[in-house]
Amino acid sequence: MYSDIASAYAVNAKRPDFEAALDDLRAGRIDGIAVWKVDRLVRRVSRFRRVLDTLESSGGRLFSLVEGIDTADPERRFVNGLILDLLVRLAEMESESTSERLVLMAQDRARQGKHHGGGSRPFGHTMDWFALLPTEAEAIRDAARRILEGEGVYSVVQDWNEHGPRPVKAEQWSTQVLTSTLLQPRLVARRDYGGDLFDLEDVPQILDVETWERVCARLAEPKPHSGTSRTHRLLSGIAQCGRCLVPLRGGKNMPSRGGKHLYGCPPKSRGQGSCGSLSVNSDPVDEIVSERVVKWLEDKRNVTNLLKLYSHGPEAEAMTQRVAELNDSLVDLAHALKPPPGQPKMPLKLYWQMVAEVEAEREELQRRLAVTREASLLVETLSFEDMASEWTQRPNEWRRAILKLCTKRIVVEPVGKLAGVTPKGFRFDPERVRVEFVV
């Protein structure tokens, strides 16, 4: 017996017994499948093809009691095939029509101001939505007030889990559950359907519309410390590991050593070609790089020459043309590595050597063509009288933008790779940090 409580029409419906029946047919554990009606088995032509293919490959039999179809009847084989195909197509058309009717019915109910019904009881309302539960409704109003006063959702959640009302289904409140509850239009006696809000009939409000809209706007605001850029340290994603040249990570999620923040090479499991074997205290690295960059910026000629690289004009057009030529060269090299039959194949070592040269030139040109709004920060530095003081006072993202504009590469070498190794316990060796500037 195979019995699935799932739609035979829905594409993503999980029907383990249906799949088990086909598997048993292929394995020869059963000789065929008997069904009450064909549409109990399949309601899609694409799925019916799978059934037919399995029956043909296994020599199995399909029998339908209501329609009187038996694929094992040699005298009706052709007729049965036509009838089966027709029945499945009719079942598919019927399912599509039913789906359209349900959608239209739901739209009509929404326009009439009726809620969809079913499911679990909504927090704050009774099961039929026609009355409020005073304790829960007052809790929602209190949460809205606290959020509008600047309190975080997490703080409200902690309070509710300790002293407040219980959620309807979950064991305890979470920020996701509370946020989704406060965003529901039913709190203002409305229903969202197809992106439009419809007034609900006979459903009492918990919040007034203005308060609810303000709460929704507050919950949609970005969190104070969201995003990776706010948690980056100065050289996170900029400095490279001296062993594998993969960018180092650094931020609040990185481990610390003796209370000190670290830069670390990502583990090998990330699949980035990283070695995962380099970690270094971030403070001395930041200090060394900052000193060298400040010294470079203090020479106004360096900044002026860099601005020339970022300027528009005939030179930029020539560089754009050259980038296009380099892209064509990479295509030609790929063809040379896999030539048509009868033509010689380029040696693999020579191929990679030439690809590296082309990509290096293209990367440099693209860097020079990358004229962004951050380039205007360089103009600002020309007016600084005390570069070291300005560098210290500016926000971290400003310093990171300057680093990306003026440095070509920042590499942190591992201990022992350099000739002059700093003994353990002594101060950080500044020679381990290599800074290459664009000009």
DRENDREN-214511 format. One line per field, with one value per residue (C-alpha): chain; x negated, y, z negated. Coordinates in pm, 1 decimal. Layout:
// DRENDREN-214511
ch <- A  ...
px <- X  ...
py <- Y  ...
pz <- Z  ...
//
This chain:
// DRENDREN-214511
ch <- A  A  A  A  A  A  A  A  A  A  A  A  A  A  A  A  A  A  A  A  A  A  A  A  A  A  A  A  A  A  A  A  A  A  A  A  A  A  A  A  A  A  A  A  A  A  A  A  A  A  A  A  A  A  A  A  A  A  A  A  A  A  A  A  A  A  A  A  A  A  A  A  A  A  A  A  A  A  A  A  A  A  A  A  A  A  A  A  A  A  A  A  A  A  A  A  A  A  A  A  A  A  A  A  A  A  A  A  A  A  A  A  A  A  A  A  A  A  A  A  A  A  A  A  A  A  A  A  A  A  A  A  A  A  A  A  A  A  A  A  A  A  A  A  A  A  A  A  A  A  A  A  A  A  A  A  A  A  A  A  A  A  A  A  A  A  A  A  A  A  A  A  A  A  A  A  A  A  A  A  A  A  A  A  A  A  A  A  A  A  A  A  A  A  A  A  A  A  A  A  A  A  A  A  A  A  A  A  A  A  A  A  A  A  A  A  A  A  A  A  A  A  A  A  A  A  A  A  A  A  A  A  A  A  A  A  A  A  A  A  A  A  A  A  A  A  A  A  A  A  A  A  A  A  A  A  A  A  A  A  A  A  A  A  A  A  A  A  A  A  A  A  A  A  A  A  A  A  A  A  A  A  A  A  A  A  A  A  A  A  A  A  A  A  A  A  A  A  A  A  A  A  A  A  A  A  A  A  A  A  A  A  A  A  A  A  A  A  A  A  A  A  A  A  A  A  A  A  A  A  A  A  A  A  A  A  A  A  A  A  A  A  A  A  A  A  A  A  A  A  A  A  A  A  A  A  A  A  A  A  A  A  A  A  A  A  A  A  A  A  A  A  A  A  A  A  A  A  A  A  A  A  A  A  A  A  A  A  A  A  A  A  A  A  A  A  A  A  A  A  A  A  A  A  A  A  A  A  A  A  A  A  A  A  A  A  A  A  A  A  A  A  A  A  A  A  A  A  A  A  A  A  A  A  A  A  A  A  A
px <- 0.0  -130.9  44.4  -78.3  107.3  -18.1  85.5  26.7  18.3  -218.7  -569.0  -750.2  -512.8  -693.8  -549.2  -779.6  -535.7  -498.8  -877.2  -888.1  -634.3  -845.9  -1158.3  -983.3  -875.4  -1231.6  -1363.9  -1099.8  -954.0  -610.2  -464.2  -245.7  -43.4  332.6  506.8  861.3  839.9  552.0  556.6  477.5  143.6  45.4  196.4  -88.3  -191.6  -562.7  -520.8  -307.1  -598.5  -811.0  -549.2  -524.8  -904.2  -926.9  -646.2  -810.0  -1159.2  -1033.8  -758.3  -511.9  -136.4  95.4  456.2  725.1  1047.4  1281.8  1166.7  1129.8  780.1  538.5  210.1  159.0  458.5  297.1  619.5  662.6  297.6  322.2  661.8  551.0  246.7  459.8  710.3  436.0  274.4  609.9  703.6  373.2  406.3  762.1  648.3  373.4  619.9  861.6  588.8  489.0  852.6  897.9  584.5  707.0  1044.7  880.0  663.5  967.0  1158.2  873.4  858.3  1233.1  1218.5  938.3  1138.2  1440.0  1227.3  1233.7  929.4  793.7  881.0  727.0  386.4  302.5  446.7  276.8  108.5  332.5  654.2  894.0  900.9  1172.4  991.7  1314.8  1203.1  888.9  712.0  650.4  324.6  160.5  293.3  153.6  -182.5  -197.3  -120.7  -391.2  -645.5  -559.0  -604.3  -941.8  -1074.2  -967.6  -1148.2  -1470.2  -1476.2  -1596.6  -1379.7  -1621.0  -1570.3  -1192.3  -1232.5  -1444.1  -1187.4  -896.4  -1074.1  -1128.6  -811.2  -588.4  -320.7  -396.6  -398.5  -117.1  -322.4  -693.7  -844.0  -984.6  -1011.6  -1290.6  -1371.4  -1244.2  -909.3  -847.2  -950.8  -720.5  -435.2  -479.3  -494.6  -161.2  107.9  375.4  255.4  429.0  718.7  575.8  472.8  187.1  268.7  56.0  -127.2  196.6  352.9  726.6  934.0  1056.6  1423.1  1516.2  1151.4  1053.4  728.5  449.3  243.3  345.7  221.5  -27.1  -193.1  -211.2  -369.6  -628.2  -709.7  -749.2  -980.2  -1188.1  -1221.0  -1329.3  -1617.5  -1968.1  -2107.6  -2384.0  -2653.0  -2518.0  -2732.4  -3086.8  -3242.0  -3160.6  -3334.1  -3644.3  -3973.3  -4202.5  -4364.7  -4096.7  -4058.2  -4341.0  -4661.1  -4770.5  -4924.4  -5295.7  -5266.3  -4962.4  -4880.3  -4515.3  -4364.1  -4378.5  -4065.2  -4020.2  -3721.9  -3498.3  -3458.3  -3832.4  -3985.6  -4212.5  -4547.6  -4598.8  -4320.1  -4478.4  -4301.9  -4442.6  -4467.1  -4443.9  -4466.6  -4135.6  -4140.1  -4203.4  -3846.5  -3720.6  -3846.7  -4012.7  -4363.1  -4455.1  -4707.6  -4535.6  -4868.5  -4934.9  -4797.8  -4944.4  -4855.7  -4679.5  -4793.4  -5162.3  -5071.6  -4819.6  -5075.9  -5351.0  -5123.4  -4976.0  -5320.8  -5431.6  -5108.7  -5112.3  -5472.1  -5378.4  -5079.0  -5289.2  -5477.9  -5222.2  -5393.9  -5285.7  -4922.4  -4940.6  -5089.0  -4822.9  -4547.0  -4686.9  -4642.9  -4278.2  -4201.6  -3991.1  -4114.0  -4276.9  -4502.5  -4197.6  -4053.2  -4380.7  -4384.8  -4025.9  -4120.8  -4420.1  -4202.1  -3977.3  -4283.7  -4404.8  -4063.6  -4087.7  -4438.3  -4307.2  -4051.8  -4324.1  -4541.6  -4253.0  -4211.1  -4585.5  -4570.7  -4286.1  -4337.2  -4130.6  -4240.8  -4562.9  -4707.0  -4987.3  -4896.3  -5061.7  -5273.8  -5088.3  -5376.5  -5400.7  -5022.4  -5011.4  -5311.4  -5148.2  -4810.2  -4977.0  -5144.9  -4822.1  -4614.7  -4876.0  -4872.6  -4492.9  -4458.9  -4689.4  -4498.3  -4163.3  -4292.0  -4396.4  -4061.5  -3864.5  -3771.8  -3529.4  -3400.6  -3670.5  -3933.8  -3810.3  -3944.7  -4294.1  -4224.6  -4121.2  -4454.9  -4641.0  -4500.6  -4606.3  -4880.8  -4921.6  -4870.9  -4943.6  -4681.5  -4420.7  -4489.6  -4430.6  -4110.6  -3944.0  -3699.9  -3823.1  -3636.3  -3803.7  -4147.6  -4055.6  -3942.7  -4273.5  -4467.7  -4285.0  -4359.3  -4726.4  -4861.7  -4914.8  -4985.7  -5030.2  -5188.6  -5251.3  -5531.6  -5528.6  -5787.4  -6102.7  -6060.6  -6283.8  -6659.5  -6650.2  -6410.1  -6287.9  -6341.2  -6033.8  -5926.4  -6079.6  -5884.3  -5722.8  -5971.5  -5858.9  -6034.8  -5760.7  -5523.6  -5575.0  -5382.8  -5388.8  -5243.5  -5077.8  -5321.1
py <- 0.0  343.3  645.8  1005.9  1295.7  1545.1  1706.6  1506.2  1836.7  2058.2  2045.9  2064.3  1839.6  1566.2  1224.7  961.3  674.4  768.4  755.9  428.8  271.2  359.1  227.9  -100.1  -132.7  -88.5  -337.8  -598.2  -608.8  -541.6  -626.1  -319.3  -37.8  -35.8  297.2  408.5  677.1  788.3  1141.3  988.9  882.3  1179.1  1511.4  1638.1  1521.9  1551.5  1320.4  1078.7  1033.9  914.5  654.3  528.1  508.6  306.6  72.8  12.8  -47.8  -285.2  -455.2  -342.4  -294.0  -2.2  -69.6  194.5  72.1  362.3  419.5  44.9  85.3  -206.0  -164.7  -542.5  -597.0  -658.5  -587.7  -240.4  -136.2  145.5  268.9  255.4  465.5  733.7  733.9  756.6  1052.5  1226.5  1162.4  1304.0  1614.0  1667.2  1626.0  1883.0  2127.3  2073.2  2143.8  2463.3  2577.0  2498.0  2692.4  2994.0  2978.1  2966.2  3267.9  3463.4  3361.3  3478.3  3810.2  3852.8  3775.0  4029.1  4299.3  4222.3  4272.1  3908.9  3743.5  3420.0  3210.8  2882.7  2832.0  2913.3  3192.1  3526.4  3684.4  3961.2  3844.0  3559.6  3264.0  3423.6  3763.9  3936.3  4019.4  4121.5  3941.4  4237.3  4115.5  4032.1  4345.6  4563.8  4383.0  4468.7  4832.6  4839.2  4683.0  4940.7  5225.6  5094.3  5046.4  5398.2  5530.5  5371.6  5039.2  4740.9  4443.9  4207.2  4392.4  4356.3  3986.9  3925.2  4102.8  3908.0  3573.4  3648.2  3830.9  3884.9  3686.9  3355.5  3327.1  3131.4  2849.7  2893.9  2792.3  3142.0  3474.0  3556.3  3879.6  3725.5  3617.8  3951.5  4153.1  3956.4  4001.1  4378.7  4402.8  4226.7  4455.0  4285.4  4501.7  4792.1  4577.4  4539.6  4252.7  4235.2  4062.8  4094.2  4395.2  4588.6  4654.3  4590.6  4693.5  4392.9  4373.2  4353.9  4307.3  4540.3  4738.9  4689.7  4989.2  5303.3  5330.5  5611.4  5425.2  5100.0  5273.6  5438.0  5100.6  4942.6  5224.8  5187.9  4811.2  4864.3  5090.4  4936.3  4819.3  5032.4  4770.7  4574.6  4502.0  4378.1  4717.0  4840.4  4544.8  4554.1  4648.7  4875.5  4609.6  4340.3  4220.7  4452.9  4305.0  3971.3  3659.5  3636.4  3262.6  3237.8  3606.7  3556.9  3862.9  3843.1  3861.4  4078.7  4191.1  4110.4  3748.7  3684.2  3514.3  3712.1  3631.3  3752.2  4004.7  4142.8  4147.5  3936.2  3929.4  3575.4  3385.1  3205.8  2827.6  2592.3  2463.7  2794.1  2686.5  3021.1  2882.3  3004.1  2833.4  2917.5  2917.8  3288.6  3493.9  3814.4  4080.1  4356.2  4657.1  4663.6  4591.3  4877.1  5108.9  5024.8  5058.8  5385.7  5537.0  5449.0  5566.5  5896.0  5954.1  5879.7  6115.6  6394.7  6412.5  6606.9  6498.9  6139.8  6246.3  6466.7  6187.6  5947.0  6191.9  6211.5  5835.7  5870.4  6157.5  6134.1  6214.7  6058.2  5851.1  5688.6  5604.4  5444.0  5236.8  5124.4  5011.8  4826.3  4643.1  4525.6  4398.5  4211.7  4045.9  3926.8  3798.3  3579.6  3429.1  3362.7  3196.2  2970.2  2865.9  2803.6  2573.0  2373.3  2411.9  2247.5  1902.5  1910.9  2227.4  2227.9  2280.0  2555.5  2417.1  2445.9  2619.7  2886.0  2929.9  3007.7  3238.2  3444.0  3446.4  3580.7  3859.4  3958.3  3953.2  4157.3  4428.9  4424.7  4450.6  4753.4  4928.7  4856.2  4995.7  5317.1  5340.6  5289.1  5653.5  5649.9  5902.1  5790.9  5945.7  6286.3  6196.7  6230.1  6592.2  6654.8  6529.2  6799.8  7060.3  6882.2  7054.3  6778.9  6450.4  6231.3  6408.1  6392.6  6021.6  5952.0  6153.8  6027.0  5728.7  5382.5  5361.8  5682.9  5536.1  5209.3  5401.0  5589.6  5264.7  5105.3  5410.2  5459.4  5108.0  4836.0  4560.8  4518.2  4186.1  4048.2  3792.4  3496.4  3463.6  3292.2  3377.2  3682.8  3671.1  3874.1  3681.0  3857.8  3635.0  3526.3  3776.6  4079.8  4358.1  4301.6  4311.4  4595.9  4426.0  4164.1  4425.2  4512.6  4808.3  4873.6  5203.5  5265.0  5546.0
pz <- 0.0  99.6  -44.8  -26.9  -190.0  65.8  391.6  707.5  897.2  694.3  841.6  507.8  313.5  119.8  209.7  57.5  115.7  484.0  522.2  325.6  563.2  866.3  691.5  610.6  975.1  1096.1  839.8  929.4  577.4  725.2  1068.1  1107.8  950.9  894.2  830.3  750.0  1021.0  1239.7  1094.3  752.7  898.9  1116.5  1217.0  1432.6  1779.4  1691.6  1391.9  1593.9  1837.1  1544.7  1456.1  1815.3  1851.0  1528.3  1637.8  1975.1  1834.9  1564.2  1764.9  1499.0  1511.7  1429.0  1334.7  1263.4  1104.8  1186.9  1546.7  1613.8  1758.6  1753.8  1942.5  1931.8  2164.7  2506.9  2697.4  2545.6  2516.8  2774.1  2653.3  2290.5  2376.3  2539.8  2255.7  1992.3  2166.7  2198.4  1834.9  1706.3  1925.3  1804.6  1443.3  1498.1  1655.6  1367.2  1110.2  1290.9  1302.9  934.4  849.9  1047.3  872.4  531.3  616.0  734.9  423.5  200.6  386.2  348.1  -25.8  -66.9  113.8  -105.1  -415.5  -529.5  -679.8  -534.0  -842.3  -946.1  -1099.5  -1460.5  -1671.7  -1605.2  -1908.8  -2044.7  -1875.5  -1932.0  -1692.0  -1475.9  -1484.7  -1597.4  -1952.2  -2139.6  -2420.0  -2652.8  -2809.0  -2475.1  -2303.0  -2581.4  -2554.2  -2181.9  -2256.3  -2522.5  -2282.9  -2015.9  -2264.5  -2386.8  -2032.9  -1931.5  -2240.1  -2112.8  -2296.2  -2096.8  -1998.1  -2172.6  -2501.4  -2472.4  -2388.4  -2698.4  -2916.5  -2767.5  -2805.5  -3175.1  -3276.5  -2975.2  -2789.3  -2621.9  -2241.1  -2078.6  -1924.7  -1997.3  -2330.3  -2380.4  -2204.0  -1958.6  -1777.0  -1451.7  -1603.9  -1777.3  -1471.3  -1240.8  -1489.9  -1504.1  -1123.8  -1070.0  -915.7  -1126.8  -1417.3  -1238.8  -1110.8  -764.7  -541.6  -292.4  35.7  347.4  204.3  134.4  -206.4  -253.5  -556.0  -752.9  -839.6  -1210.2  -1320.1  -1608.5  -1594.2  -1843.5  -1723.2  -1541.3  -1182.1  -1249.6  -1539.3  -1340.2  -1040.2  -1267.8  -1425.1  -1079.9  -973.3  -1290.2  -1246.0  -883.7  -985.9  -957.1  -1287.8  -1445.1  -1390.8  -1093.6  -787.8  -758.6  -691.6  -1043.3  -1207.0  -987.9  -1140.6  -943.0  -723.0  -717.4  -358.0  -246.3  -391.7  -246.3  -395.0  -308.3  -243.5  -15.2  65.7  -37.9  -217.0  -595.4  -807.1  -1111.8  -1311.6  -1606.3  -1489.7  -1486.0  -1791.6  -2021.5  -2174.1  -2528.1  -2481.4  -2162.0  -1826.9  -1543.6  -1167.7  -1040.9  -715.4  -639.0  -697.7  -408.3  -429.7  -285.6  56.7  128.2  177.7  -170.1  -395.6  -724.3  -907.5  -964.5  -1255.0  -1387.7  -1644.7  -1456.1  -1662.7  -1561.3  -1196.2  -1193.8  -1350.8  -1099.9  -796.4  -927.6  -978.0  -625.7  -461.8  -653.1  -548.3  -185.4  -198.9  -349.6  -20.4  186.0  507.3  442.6  407.5  717.5  929.7  805.6  895.9  1247.8  1278.4  1176.8  1416.6  1735.7  2084.3  2392.9  2169.5  2007.3  2349.7  2451.0  2131.6  2192.0  2543.1  2404.8  2150.4  2433.0  2622.4  2314.2  2277.6  2637.3  2564.1  2283.7  2522.1  2779.7  2516.2  2415.3  2780.0  2804.9  2504.1  2661.7  3037.5  3311.4  3429.2  3629.1  3470.9  3211.5  2846.7  2641.0  2353.8  2025.6  1845.8  2117.9  2111.1  1739.9  1767.9  2042.7  1865.2  1549.8  1748.2  1924.5  1604.7  1416.6  1684.0  1702.9  1324.2  1315.5  1594.5  1432.9  1107.8  1278.9  1455.0  1133.4  1086.8  795.3  549.1  303.1  532.9  418.5  73.1  215.7  310.5  -49.4  -181.7  13.9  -227.1  -545.2  -743.6  -1003.2  -818.1  -1122.7  -1332.5  -1055.8  -1002.6  -1373.4  -1396.4  -1078.7  -1093.1  -1009.7  -677.6  -558.5  -632.2  -457.1  -147.0  -135.5  -175.8  118.7  336.0  264.7  198.1  453.4  201.2  -175.5  -275.3  -623.4  -619.6  -861.7  -1136.7  -1011.6  -643.3  -669.7  -719.5  -1039.7  -1260.5  -1572.5  -1878.4  -2066.6  -2331.0  -2156.6  -1985.3  -1648.0  -1358.5  -1123.8  -830.7  -834.2  -689.0  -322.2  -176.2  200.8  317.3  654.3  746.0
//
